[in-house]
């Protein structure tokens, strides 16, 4: 016996399980902080209705605004934000190229009208989940899948 645990198949499963568990814990911490912010009354801007539903499945409630419902223009979105937000709004648009572009444009627009765009949650989730999740609507299903995989290993 060489005593090299790195090459044993069960150790690779342990490493994968540990990696998945760490990913789940990190994402869960971010989501718990997001829930806390929504409870405090900080509004959250997402792209559409399915994103709102996904956040609801994850326990995020409060004031969640949709940017794309009913064919709204960026100007319509900005007017809605001005009416509903006092000081700060959490931007949680999709993680794909289009979502990144929207986030950047909205960030600039919000800064111009004196509303603080909070990108902390978007940045943390993107860092943790990388390219595994491309949109907010897939977040709840992805978290369920991660938890299942972690329990099966």
Secondary structure as GFF3:
##gff-version 3
##sequence-region A 1 153
A	DSSP	three_ten_helix	5	7	.	.	.	ID=ss1
A	DSSP	alpha_helix	9	40	.	.	.	ID=ss2
A	DSSP	beta_strand	43	46	.	.	.	ID=ss3
A	DSSP	alpha_helix	49	57	.	.	.	ID=ss4
A	DSSP	beta_strand	64	66	.	.	.	ID=ss5
A	DSSP	three_ten_helix	69	71	.	.	.	ID=ss6
A	DSSP	alpha_helix	74	84	.	.	.	ID=ss7
A	DSSP	beta_strand	88	91	.	.	.	ID=ss8
A	DSSP	alpha_helix	97	112	.	.	.	ID=ss9
A	DSSP	beta_strand	116	118	.	.	.	ID=ss10
A	DSSP	alpha_helix	120	129	.	.	.	ID=ss11
A	DSSP	three_ten_helix	130	132	.	.	.	ID=ss12
A	DSSP	three_ten_helix	136	138	.	.	.	ID=ss13
A	DSSP	alpha_helix	139	152	.	.	.	ID=ss14
###
